[in-house]
Amino acid sequence: MDEAGVKGYEVNGWMALSAPAGTPPEVVARLRGRMTEIMALPETSKFLVGLGYEPFAVKPRELEAFRDSQVALWKKLVEVAHIELQ
């Protein structure tokens, strides 16, 4: 992005697991626990690295903060570039 003249942006793909609003807390906790186990498996890391990812896991609040920062960052670019919904 710097080379294109757009400073302060780094283009990365990332994925996160989400549940619908209103999902019971015990279900969310169970999913979170299971995903934590899966992310800790060496074969999971090997698989993701093989796809070109750098696996990492964060706590829910950290993920929310990261997601919110990304939305704000890219929203600013969309507004400045006058990109409209098609």
MMTF fields as JSON, N, C-alpha, C and O atoms, coordinates in Angstrom:
{
  "mmtfVersion": "1.0.0",
  "mmtfProducer": "UNKNOWN",
  "numBonds": 343,
  "numAtoms": 344,
  "numGroups": 86,
  "numChains": 1,
  "numModels": 1,
  "chainsPerModel": [1],
  "groupsPerChain": [86],
  "chainIdList": ["A"],
  "bondAtomList": [4, 2, 8, 6, 12, 10, 16, 14, 20, 18, 24, 22, 28, 26, 32, 30, 36, 34, 40, 38, 44, 42, 48, 46, 52, 50, 56, 54, 60, 58, 64, 62, 68, 66, 72, 70, 76, 74, 80, 78, 84, 82, 88, 86, 92, 90, 96, 94, 100, 98, 104, 102, 108, 106, 112, 110, 116, 114, 120, 118, 124, 122, 128, 126, 132, 130, 136, 134, 140, 138, 144, 142, 148, 146, 152, 150, 156, 154, 160, 158, 164, 162, 168, 166, 172, 170, 176, 174, 180, 178, 184, 182, 188, 186, 192, 190, 196, 194, 200, 198, 204, 202, 208, 206, 212, 210, 216, 214, 220, 218, 224, 222, 228, 226, 232, 230, 236, 234, 240, 238, 244, 242, 248, 246, 252, 250, 256, 254, 260, 258, 264, 262, 268, 266, 272, 270, 276, 274, 280, 278, 284, 282, 288, 286, 292, 290, 296, 294, 300, 298, 304, 302, 308, 306, 312, 310, 316, 314, 320, 318, 324, 322, 328, 326, 332, 330, 336, 334, 340, 338],
  "bondOrderList": [1, 1, 1, 1, 1, 1, 1, 1, 1, 1, 1, 1, 1, 1, 1, 1, 1, 1, 1, 1, 1, 1, 1, 1, 1, 1, 1, 1, 1, 1, 1, 1, 1, 1, 1, 1, 1, 1, 1, 1, 1, 1, 1, 1, 1, 1, 1, 1, 1, 1, 1, 1, 1, 1, 1, 1, 1, 1, 1, 1, 1, 1, 1, 1, 1, 1, 1, 1, 1, 1, 1, 1, 1, 1, 1, 1, 1, 1, 1, 1, 1, 1, 1, 1, 1],
  "groupList": [{"groupName": "MET", "atomNameList": ["N", "CA", "C", "O"], "elementList": ["N", "C", "C", "O"], "formalChargeList": [0, 0, 0, 0], "bondAtomList": [1, 0, 2, 1, 3, 2], "bondOrderList": [1, 1, 2], "singleLetterCode": "M", "chemCompType": "L-PEPTIDE LINKING"}, {"groupName": "ASP", "atomNameList": ["N", "CA", "C", "O"], "elementList": ["N", "C", "C", "O"], "formalChargeList": [0, 0, 0, 0], "bondAtomList": [1, 0, 2, 1, 3, 2], "bondOrderList": [1, 1, 2], "singleLetterCode": "D", "chemCompType": "L-PEPTIDE LINKING"}, {"groupName": "GLU", "atomNameList": ["N", "CA", "C", "O"], "elementList": ["N", "C", "C", "O"], "formalChargeList": [0, 0, 0, 0], "bondAtomList": [1, 0, 2, 1, 3, 2], "bondOrderList": [1, 1, 2], "singleLetterCode": "E", "chemCompType": "L-PEPTIDE LINKING"}, {"groupName": "ALA", "atomNameList": ["N", "CA", "C", "O"], "elementList": ["N", "C", "C", "O"], "formalChargeList": [0, 0, 0, 0], "bondAtomList": [1, 0, 2, 1, 3, 2], "bondOrderList": [1, 1, 2], "singleLetterCode": "A", "chemCompType": "L-PEPTIDE LINKING"}, {"groupName": "GLY", "atomNameList": ["N", "CA", "C", "O"], "elementList": ["N", "C", "C", "O"], "formalChargeList": [0, 0, 0, 0], "bondAtomList": [1, 0, 2, 1, 3, 2], "bondOrderList": [1, 1, 2], "singleLetterCode": "G", "chemCompType": "PEPTIDE LINKING"}, {"groupName": "VAL", "atomNameList": ["N", "CA", "C", "O"], "elementList": ["N", "C", "C", "O"], "formalChargeList": [0, 0, 0, 0], "bondAtomList": [1, 0, 2, 1, 3, 2], "bondOrderList": [1, 1, 2], "singleLetterCode": "V", "chemCompType": "L-PEPTIDE LINKING"}, {"groupName": "LYS", "atomNameList": ["N", "CA", "C", "O"], "elementList": ["N", "C", "C", "O"], "formalChargeList": [0, 0, 0, 0], "bondAtomList": [1, 0, 2, 1, 3, 2], "bondOrderList": [1, 1, 2], "singleLetterCode": "K", "chemCompType": "L-PEPTIDE LINKING"}, {"groupName": "TYR", "atomNameList": ["N", "CA", "C", "O"], "elementList": ["N", "C", "C", "O"], "formalChargeList": [0, 0, 0, 0], "bondAtomList": [1, 0, 2, 1, 3, 2], "bondOrderList": [1, 1, 2], "singleLetterCode": "Y", "chemCompType": "L-PEPTIDE LINKING"}, {"groupName": "ASN", "atomNameList": ["N", "CA", "C", "O"], "elementList": ["N", "C", "C", "O"], "formalChargeList": [0, 0, 0, 0], "bondAtomList": [1, 0, 2, 1, 3, 2], "bondOrderList": [1, 1, 2], "singleLetterCode": "N", "chemCompType": "L-PEPTIDE LINKING"}, {"groupName": "TRP", "atomNameList": ["N", "CA", "C", "O"], "elementList": ["N", "C", "C", "O"], "formalChargeList": [0, 0, 0, 0], "bondAtomList": [1, 0, 2, 1, 3, 2], "bondOrderList": [1, 1, 2], "singleLetterCode": "W", "chemCompType": "L-PEPTIDE LINKING"}, {"groupName": "LEU", "atomNameList": ["N", "CA", "C", "O"], "elementList": ["N", "C", "C", "O"], "formalChargeList": [0, 0, 0, 0], "bondAtomList": [1, 0, 2, 1, 3, 2], "bondOrderList": [1, 1, 2], "singleLetterCode": "L", "chemCompType": "L-PEPTIDE LINKING"}, {"groupName": "SER", "atomNameList": ["N", "CA", "C", "O"], "elementList": ["N", "C", "C", "O"], "formalChargeList": [0, 0, 0, 0], "bondAtomList": [1, 0, 2, 1, 3, 2], "bondOrderList": [1, 1, 2], "singleLetterCode": "S", "chemCompType": "L-PEPTIDE LINKING"}, {"groupName": "PRO", "atomNameList": ["N", "CA", "C", "O"], "elementList": ["N", "C", "C", "O"], "formalChargeList": [0, 0, 0, 0], "bondAtomList": [1, 0, 2, 1, 3, 2], "bondOrderList": [1, 1, 2], "singleLetterCode": "P", "chemCompType": "L-PEPTIDE LINKING"}, {"groupName": "THR", "atomNameList": ["N", "CA", "C", "O"], "elementList": ["N", "C", "C", "O"], "formalChargeList": [0, 0, 0, 0], "bondAtomList": [1, 0, 2, 1, 3, 2], "bondOrderList": [1, 1, 2], "singleLetterCode": "T", "chemCompType": "L-PEPTIDE LINKING"}, {"groupName": "ARG", "atomNameList": ["N", "CA", "C", "O"], "elementList": ["N", "C", "C", "O"], "formalChargeList": [0, 0, 0, 0], "bondAtomList": [1, 0, 2, 1, 3, 2], "bondOrderList": [1, 1, 2], "singleLetterCode": "R", "chemCompType": "L-PEPTIDE LINKING"}, {"groupName": "ILE", "atomNameList": ["N", "CA", "C", "O"], "elementList": ["N", "C", "C", "O"], "formalChargeList": [0, 0, 0, 0], "bondAtomList": [1, 0, 2, 1, 3, 2], "bondOrderList": [1, 1, 2], "singleLetterCode": "I", "chemCompType": "L-PEPTIDE LINKING"}, {"groupName": "PHE", "atomNameList": ["N", "CA", "C", "O"], "elementList": ["N", "C", "C", "O"], "formalChargeList": [0, 0, 0, 0], "bondAtomList": [1, 0, 2, 1, 3, 2], "bondOrderList": [1, 1, 2], "singleLetterCode": "F", "chemCompType": "L-PEPTIDE LINKING"}, {"groupName": "GLN", "atomNameList": ["N", "CA", "C", "O"], "elementList": ["N", "C", "C", "O"], "formalChargeList": [0, 0, 0, 0], "bondAtomList": [1, 0, 2, 1, 3, 2], "bondOrderList": [1, 1, 2], "singleLetterCode": "Q", "chemCompType": "L-PEPTIDE LINKING"}, {"groupName": "HIS", "atomNameList": ["N", "CA", "C", "O"], "elementList": ["N", "C", "C", "O"], "formalChargeList": [0, 0, 0, 0], "bondAtomList": [1, 0, 2, 1, 3, 2], "bondOrderList": [1, 1, 2], "singleLetterCode": "H", "chemCompType": "L-PEPTIDE LINKING"}],
  "groupTypeList": [0, 1, 2, 3, 4, 5, 6, 4, 7, 2, 5, 8, 4, 9, 0, 3, 10, 11, 3, 12, 3, 4, 13, 12, 12, 2, 5, 5, 3, 14, 10, 14, 4, 14, 0, 13, 2, 15, 0, 3, 10, 12, 2, 13, 11, 6, 16, 10, 5, 4, 10, 4, 7, 2, 12, 16, 3, 5, 6, 12, 14, 2, 10, 2, 3, 16, 14, 1, 11, 17, 5, 3, 10, 9, 6, 6, 10, 5, 2, 5, 3, 18, 15, 2, 10, 17],
  "groupIdList": [1, 2, 3, 4, 5, 6, 7, 8, 9, 10, 11, 12, 13, 14, 15, 16, 17, 18, 19, 20, 21, 22, 23, 24, 25, 26, 27, 28, 29, 30, 31, 32, 33, 34, 35, 36, 37, 38, 39, 40, 41, 42, 43, 44, 45, 46, 47, 48, 49, 50, 51, 52, 53, 54, 55, 56, 57, 58, 59, 60, 61, 62, 63, 64, 65, 66, 67, 68, 69, 70, 71, 72, 73, 74, 75, 76, 77, 78, 79, 80, 81, 82, 83, 84, 85, 86],
  "secStructList": [7, 6, 6, 6, 6, 7, 6, 6, 7, 7, 7, 7, 7, 7, 7, 7, 7, 7, 7, 7, 6, 6, 7, 7, 2, 2, 2, 2, 2, 2, 2, 2, 2, 2, 2, 2, 2, 2, 2, 2, 1, 2, 2, 2, 2, 2, 2, 2, 2, 2, 6, 6, 7, 7, 7, 7, 7, 7, 7, 2, 2, 2, 2, 2, 2, 2, 2, 2, 2, 2, 2, 2, 2, 2, 2, 2, 2, 2, 2, 2, 6, 6, 7, 7, 7, 7],
  "xCoordList": [0.828, 0.0, 0.875, 0.547, 1.997, 2.91, 3.367, 3.417, 3.701, 4.159, 3.074, 3.371, 1.823, 0.712, 0.387, -0.529, 1.158, 0.939, -0.066, -0.485, -0.455, -1.426, -0.67, -0.37, -0.368, 0.458, -0.378, -1.542, 0.254, -0.379, -1.265, -1.975, -1.223, -2.055, -1.18, -0.2, -1.556, -0.895, -2.0, -2.921, -1.91, -2.964, -2.629, -1.645, -3.455, -3.322, -4.692, -5.704, -4.705, -5.94, -5.931, -4.873, -7.063, -7.167, -8.542, -9.496, -8.611, -9.866, -10.156, -9.248, -11.425, -11.84, -13.145, -13.928, -13.355, -14.594, -15.563, -15.203, -16.775, -17.801, -19.048, -19.269, -19.851, -21.154, -22.222, -21.945, -23.419, -24.492, -24.785, -24.613, -25.224, -25.658, -26.724, -27.579, -26.662, -27.646, -27.284, -28.034, -26.14, -25.702, -25.472, -24.815, -25.992, -25.828, -24.355, -23.519, -24.034, -22.636, -21.944, -20.75, -22.672, -22.037, -21.641, -20.652, -22.387, -22.041, -20.812, -19.9, -20.791, -19.64, -18.386, -17.329, -18.499, -17.354, -16.867, -15.662, -17.789, -17.409, -16.698, -15.681, -17.234, -16.59, -15.201, -14.242, -15.103, -13.813, -12.795, -11.648, -13.219, -12.321, -11.842, -10.661, -12.752, -12.396, -11.462, -10.501, -11.735, -10.867, -9.476, -8.477, -9.409, -8.113, -7.322, -6.121, -7.992, -7.335, -6.845, -5.717, -7.696, -7.359, -6.196, -5.303, -6.196, -5.119, -3.786, -2.728, -3.826, -2.594, -1.981, -0.843, -2.705, -2.189, -1.103, -1.286, 0.02, 1.095, 0.616, 1.039, -0.259, -0.718, -1.588, -1.636, -2.272, -3.052, -2.115, -2.318, -1.084, -0.106, 0.564, 0.703, 0.974, 1.636, 0.721, 1.162, -0.535, -1.506, -1.668, -1.619, -1.861, -2.076, -0.834, -0.939, 0.338, 1.585, 1.731, 2.189, 1.344, 1.403, 0.513, 0.759, -0.522, -1.408, -0.934, -1.54, 0.167, 0.709, 0.264, 0.513, -0.388, -0.85, 0.186, 1.036, 0.106, 0.873, -0.138, -0.742, -0.327, -1.375, -1.104, 0.028, -2.163, -2.101, -3.493, -4.487, -3.56, -4.842, -4.825, -3.809, -5.94, -6.062, -7.325, -8.231, -7.358, -8.542, -9.661, -9.394, -10.92, -12.051, -11.971, -12.249, -11.601, -11.526, -10.443, -10.612, -9.332, -8.26, -8.739, -8.433, -9.491, -10.027, -11.004, -10.963, -11.874, -12.833, -12.109, -12.488, -11.066, -10.308, -9.614, -9.614, -9.023, -8.364, -9.37, -9.137, -10.488, -11.532, -12.015, -12.128, -12.298, -12.789, -11.767, -12.131, -10.48, -9.442, -9.351, -9.143, -9.507, -9.461, -10.652, -10.497, -11.831, -13.029, -12.849, -13.145, -12.367, -12.164, -11.12, -11.31, -10.03, -8.953, -9.446, -9.238, -10.096, -10.535, -11.735, -11.912, -12.555, -13.675, -13.135, -13.677, -12.064, -11.435, -10.976, -11.205, -10.338, -9.861, -11.036, -10.972, -12.086, -13.272, -13.861, -14.259, -13.913, -14.467, -13.574, -14.071, -12.27, -11.332, -11.318, -11.217, -11.421, -11.397, -12.768, -12.905, -13.783, -15.148, -15.642, -16.26, -15.349, -15.818, -17.248, -17.575, -18.111, -19.53, -19.954, -19.421, -20.905, -21.482, -22.13, -22.885, -21.846, -22.399, -23.591, -24.197],
  "yCoordList": [-1.194, 0.0, 1.262, 2.26, 1.197, 2.343, 2.677, 3.846, 1.651, 1.87, 2.491, 3.163, 2.261, 2.84, 4.256, 4.906, 4.724, 6.071, 6.14, 7.229, 4.997, 4.961, 4.55, 3.373, 5.517, 5.278, 4.759, 5.122, 3.895, 3.428, 2.206, 1.825, 1.592, 0.411, -0.789, -0.693, -1.905, -3.168, -4.158, -4.365, -4.757, -5.66, -7.079, -7.672, -7.601, -8.967, -9.614, -8.953, -10.891, -11.63, -12.202, -12.563, -12.288, -12.915, -13.561, -13.174, -14.529, -15.252, -15.335, -15.336, -15.403, -15.573, -16.361, -16.307, -17.074, -17.823, -16.969, -16.431, -16.85, -16.068, -16.905, -17.875, -16.515, -17.159, -16.077, -14.905, -16.455, -15.463, -14.793, -15.393, -13.555, -12.858, -13.696, -14.297, -13.726, -14.478, -15.934, -16.665, -16.368, -17.74, -17.891, -17.042, -18.94, -19.111, -19.099, -19.695, -18.428, -18.32, -19.672, -19.787, -20.692, -22.003, -22.61, -23.34, -22.322, -22.805, -22.057, -22.661, -20.744, -19.94, -20.422, -20.573, -20.659, -21.127, -22.479, -22.714, -23.356, -24.674, -24.57, -25.227, -23.745, -23.523, -22.913, -23.336, -21.916, -21.258, -22.261, -22.287, -23.088, -24.087, -25.079, -25.423, -25.523, -26.498, -25.884, -26.526, -24.636, -23.973, -23.728, -23.822, -23.418, -23.237, -24.534, -24.522, -25.654, -26.969, -27.237, -27.684, -26.96, -27.226, -26.35, -26.826, -25.079, -24.172, -24.563, -24.229, -25.262, -25.677, -26.937, -27.28, -27.623, -28.844, -28.52, -27.635, -29.226, -28.972, -29.145, -28.403, -30.111, -30.328, -29.177, -28.922, -28.484, -27.317, -26.217, -25.607, -25.973, -24.951, -25.302, -24.444, -26.539, -26.977, -26.778, -26.303, -27.14, -26.988, -25.517, -25.168, -24.659, -23.244, -22.583, -21.765, -22.935, -22.406, -22.845, -22.072, -24.083, -24.587, -23.814, -23.794, -23.177, -22.344, -20.896, -20.062, -20.616, -19.265, -18.387, -17.182, -18.963, -18.194, -18.208, -19.097, -17.214, -17.189, -17.356, -16.377, -18.588, -18.826, -18.115, -18.047, -17.6, -17.016, -17.055, -17.08, -17.061, -17.053, -15.909, -15.644, -15.246, -14.137, -14.308, -15.062, -13.604, -13.622, -12.829, -11.955, -13.127, -12.459, -10.934, -10.309, -10.335, -8.861, -8.33, -7.279, -9.059, -8.649, -8.743, -7.88, -9.796, -9.95, -8.824, -8.254, -8.504, -7.417, -6.1, -5.348, -5.82, -4.58, -4.57, -3.55, -5.704, -5.797, -5.592, -4.806, -6.305, -6.181, -4.741, -4.198, -4.123, -2.747, -1.784, -0.851, -2.012, -1.138, -1.31, -0.338, -2.541, -2.791, -2.159, -1.579, -2.268, -1.659, -0.147, 0.453, 0.466, 1.918, 2.33, 3.31, 1.592, 1.903, 1.843, 2.778, 0.749, 0.572, 1.449, 1.831, 1.773, 2.69, 4.051, 4.695, 4.474, 5.754, 5.746, 6.716, 4.679, 4.58, 4.592, 5.25, 3.875, 3.826, 5.226, 5.618, 5.97, 7.322, 8.259, 9.01, 8.22, 9.082, 8.777, 9.685, 7.485, 7.072, 7.181, 6.906, 7.584, 7.704, 6.409, 6.408, 5.316, 4.005, 3.834, 4.018, 3.48, 3.329, 1.888, 1.143, 1.5, 0.179, -0.045, 0.803, -1.162, -1.464, -2.391, -2.763],
  "zCoordList": [0.0, 0.0, 0.0, -0.643, 0.736, 0.735, -0.679, -1.06, -1.454, -2.819, -3.695, -4.683, -3.327, -4.076, -3.582, -4.086, -2.583, -2.065, -0.932, -0.538, -0.407, 0.692, 1.949, 2.147, 2.784, 3.969, 5.137, 5.307, 5.937, 7.166, 7.013, 7.943, 5.838, 5.607, 5.287, 4.549, 5.855, 5.557, 5.21, 5.999, 4.053, 3.609, 4.057, 3.615, 4.929, 5.436, 5.481, 5.716, 5.256, 5.461, 6.866, 7.38, 7.477, 8.79, 8.909, 8.235, 9.763, 9.973, 11.459, 12.29, 11.772, 13.161, 13.169, 12.22, 14.228, 14.396, 15.203, 16.249, 14.72, 15.406, 15.564, 14.838, 16.52, 16.735, 16.631, 16.886, 16.265, 16.156, 17.498, 18.559, 17.43, 18.642, 19.335, 18.685, 20.636, 21.396, 21.62, 22.267, 21.092, 21.344, 22.843, 23.446, 23.457, 24.9, 25.311, 24.631, 26.412, 26.862, 27.024, 26.748, 27.466, 27.634, 26.295, 26.217, 25.254, 23.918, 23.409, 22.843, 23.611, 23.203, 23.936, 23.323, 25.225, 26.017, 25.512, 25.425, 25.185, 24.677, 23.331, 23.108, 22.442, 21.144, 21.321, 20.676, 22.201, 22.435, 22.965, 22.518, 23.919, 24.48, 23.429, 23.376, 22.614, 21.573, 20.541, 20.115, 20.132, 19.153, 19.74, 19.027, 21.023, 21.675, 21.617, 21.345, 21.873, 21.787, 20.367, 20.162, 19.404, 18.001, 17.548, 16.848, 17.938, 17.537, 18.168, 17.633, 19.293, 19.973, 19.363, 19.682, 18.501, 17.888, 16.861, 16.026, 16.917, 15.932, 14.497, 13.611, 14.256, 12.879, 12.376, 11.172, 13.276, 12.869, 12.407, 11.358, 13.206, 12.842, 11.52, 10.648, 11.369, 10.133, 8.924, 7.878, 9.072, 7.987, 7.609, 6.43, 8.604, 8.328, 7.736, 6.822, 8.256, 7.698, 6.245, 5.403, 5.954, 4.584, 3.628, 2.422, 4.164, 3.351, 3.27, 2.597, 3.975, 3.953, 5.098, 5.083, 6.092, 7.245, 8.36, 8.424, 9.234, 10.468, 11.595, 12.033, 12.068, 13.063, 14.389, 14.867, 14.951, 16.284, 16.878, 16.152, 18.164, 18.857, 19.856, 20.499, 19.977, 20.918, 21.754, 21.399, 22.846, 23.703, 23.037, 22.213, 23.389, 22.738, 22.732, 21.709, 23.844, 23.894, 22.956, 22.339, 22.851, 21.933, 20.487, 19.664, 20.19, 18.846, 18.528, 17.438, 19.469, 19.254, 18.991, 18.093, 19.776, 19.597, 18.234, 17.545, 17.844, 16.541, 15.416, 14.498, 15.496, 14.464, 14.362, 13.263, 15.502, 15.489, 14.897, 14.182, 15.195, 14.636, 13.124, 12.4, 12.647, 11.209, 10.498, 9.423, 11.085, 10.486, 10.392, 9.358, 11.464, 11.462, 10.429, 9.708, 10.358, 9.417, 7.982, 7.209, 7.629, 6.246, 5.91, 4.754, 6.894, 6.667, 6.238, 5.34, 6.894, 6.554, 5.102, 4.379, 4.667, 3.288, 2.303, 1.264, 2.627, 1.758, 1.599, 0.503, 2.694, 2.632, 1.815, 0.975, 2.055, 1.351, -0.139, -0.964, -0.484, -1.888, -2.555, -3.747, -1.782, -2.293, -2.931, -3.996, -2.247, -2.717, -2.283, -1.11, -3.227, -2.92, -3.049, -3.872, -2.243, -2.29, -3.648, -4.123, -4.265, -5.588, -5.457, -6.461]
}
